[in-house]
Amino acid sequence: MEETIVSMFPQPENKYSMKKIFLLALFAGAVLASCEKEEIGGTATMPLSGEWICTSYYSDTVSADVINWKFFYGYSEVYTFNTAENIPSEMWINDEGFWFTQCKVNCSVDDMTFGSKDSIFDDVIYGTRAKIWGGKITPGGAIAPGSGSKVDKIEYYAQFEDDIAGGGPFSTTYYLVGYRRTGFESDENTEKTDWELPEQH
């Protein structure tokens, strides 16, 4: 009876054959998965896209060549991401936690820049307008304050149509500068305050 059972369930000729088949199947699956990722690819504005932790400054000397920057608000989050058209010449910028605007701005992936001093951009959240210019992302241009990690830096200037406290629409210039979010807890909810501020805008 025992011999009959053995003959009904024959053992593989090589005791490692099933293991080899399993490993080959696993390898094939990994190759297919990597191919699928490559086909999907990144967005057209991926080098400019990200989550940023920014510090904000302001100056009411709009036309002056030398700016007296003053600390404004502190920690704020800024998001940059591709538009639905997914083209390398425009992106969204959302300054959540600062002015709460979201504008579609022009950009250049090759130059790592965004915004235009001669343009006014529509805010899709509150229906007002904003000026955004001098936007630049510098790879490895910042040190995160908590972890000490070397990360990308973002900076740009902004004025807002509904900013009437300083003397009327677009009357105050803001400078936002920040670092790419690291994911480390020590870098969360922490503004970096030792930025070298620009003399001109």
C-alpha positions in Angstrom: 0.0 0.0 0.0 2.9 2.3 0.8 4.5 1.7 -2.5 1.2 2.5 -4.3 1.0 5.9 -2.6 4.5 6.7 -3.6 3.9 5.8 -7.2 0.7 7.9 -7.3 2.8 11.0 -6.2 6.2 10.7 -7.9 9.0 12.8 -6.5 10.9 15.1 -8.8 14.1 13.7 -10.3 16.1 16.7 -8.8 15.1 17.8 -5.3 16.0 21.4 -6.3 13.9 21.5 -9.5 10.8 23.0 -7.8 12.9 25.6 -6.0 14.5 26.6 -9.4 11.1 26.9 -11.0 9.9 29.1 -8.1 13.0 31.4 -8.3 12.6 31.7 -12.1 9.0 32.7 -11.8 9.9 35.2 -9.1 12.6 36.7 -11.3 10.3 36.9 -14.3 7.7 38.7 -12.2 10.2 41.3 -11.0 11.4 41.9 -14.5 7.8 42.5 -15.7 7.1 44.9 -12.8 10.2 46.9 -13.5 9.3 47.1 -17.2 5.8 48.4 -16.2 7.4 51.1 -14.1 9.7 52.3 -16.9 6.7 52.5 -19.3 4.8 54.6 -16.8 7.7 57.0 -16.3 7.6 60.3 -14.3 5.7 63.4 -15.0 6.9 66.1 -17.4 7.8 68.5 -14.4 9.1 65.8 -12.1 12.5 67.6 -11.4 10.5 70.7 -10.2 7.8 68.8 -8.4 7.7 68.1 -4.7 6.7 69.0 -1.2 8.6 71.9 0.4 8.9 73.3 3.9 9.3 77.1 3.5 10.1 80.2 5.5 8.5 83.4 4.4 9.8 87.0 4.5 8.2 90.2 3.4 9.2 93.7 2.3 7.0 96.7 1.4 9.8 98.4 -0.6 8.4 97.1 -3.9 10.5 99.1 -6.2 13.7 99.4 -4.3 16.9 97.7 -5.5 18.0 96.9 -1.9 15.4 95.0 0.1 14.9 95.1 3.8 13.5 91.6 4.4 11.5 91.0 7.5 10.5 87.6 9.0 6.8 87.2 8.2 5.1 84.0 9.1 7.6 81.2 9.5 6.8 77.6 8.7 4.6 76.9 5.7 4.1 74.1 3.2 4.4 74.6 -0.6 3.5 72.0 -3.2 4.7 72.0 -6.8 3.2 69.5 -9.3 2.4 68.8 -12.9 -0.8 70.0 -14.6 -3.4 67.7 -16.2 -1.7 68.5 -19.6 1.5 67.1 -18.2 3.8 69.4 -20.2 7.3 70.6 -19.1 6.4 74.3 -19.6 3.8 74.7 -16.8 3.1 73.5 -13.4 0.9 74.1 -10.3 2.2 75.8 -7.2 0.1 75.6 -4.0 1.3 77.6 -1.0 -0.7 75.8 1.5 -0.2 77.2 5.0 1.0 80.6 3.7 -1.5 82.5 1.4 -3.5 79.4 0.5 -3.3 80.1 -3.2 -3.0 77.7 -6.1 -1.8 79.0 -9.4 -0.7 77.5 -12.7 2.6 79.1 -13.6 5.0 78.8 -16.5 8.2 76.9 -15.8 11.4 75.5 -17.4 12.5 72.0 -16.5 15.9 72.6 -18.2 16.6 75.7 -16.2 14.8 74.6 -13.0 13.0 77.9 -12.9 9.3 79.0 -12.7 7.2 82.1 -12.7 7.4 85.4 -14.6 7.7 89.0 -13.4 5.6 90.2 -16.3 2.7 87.9 -15.7 -0.3 87.7 -13.3 -1.5 84.2 -12.5 -5.1 83.2 -11.5 -5.6 81.7 -8.1 -8.1 78.8 -8.6 -8.9 78.5 -4.9 -10.3 82.0 -4.1 -10.5 83.4 -7.6 -8.0 86.2 -7.0 -4.7 86.8 -8.7 -1.1 86.5 -7.8 2.3 87.5 -9.2 5.0 84.8 -8.9 8.5 85.3 -10.3 12.1 84.5 -9.7 11.2 80.9 -8.9 14.2 78.6 -8.8 15.0 75.1 -7.6 18.6 74.4 -6.7 19.5 70.7 -6.4 21.3 70.0 -3.2 21.1 73.7 -2.3 19.8 73.4 1.3 20.5 71.6 4.5 17.4 70.4 6.4 17.5 71.9 9.9 16.6 68.8 11.9 18.3 65.8 10.2 21.1 67.8 8.6 20.3 66.1 5.2 21.5 67.8 2.0 18.3 68.5 0.0 17.0 70.6 -2.9 16.2 74.3 -2.3 13.2 76.2 -3.6 12.8 80.0 -3.7 10.5 82.5 -5.3 8.9 85.9 -4.9 5.1 86.6 -4.7 2.6 89.4 -4.5 -1.2 89.0 -4.1 -4.1 90.9 -5.4 -6.1 90.5 -2.1 -3.2 91.7 0.0 -4.7 95.1 1.0 -3.2 95.6 4.4 0.0 96.9 3.1 -1.5 99.7 1.0 -3.4 98.0 -1.8 -3.3 95.0 -4.2 0.2 93.7 -5.0 1.7 96.2 -2.5 3.9 93.8 -0.5 6.6 91.5 -1.8 7.1 88.2 -0.2 10.1 85.9 -0.5 9.5 82.2 0.2 12.5 79.9 0.5 12.6 76.4 1.7 13.9 72.8 1.4 12.4 69.6 0.0 10.6 67.6 2.6 12.8 64.8 3.8 10.3 62.5 5.6 12.4 62.7 8.8 10.4 63.6 11.9 13.0 66.1 13.0 12.4 68.1 9.8 8.7 68.3 10.1 7.0 71.5 11.3 10.4 73.2 11.5 11.3 76.3 9.5 14.9 76.9 8.6 15.8 80.4 9.7 19.5 80.8 8.6 18.8 81.5 4.9 21.0 83.9 3.1 18.4 86.5 1.9 18.7 88.2 -1.5 19.5 91.9 -1.9 17.4 92.3 -5.0 14.2 90.8 -6.6 
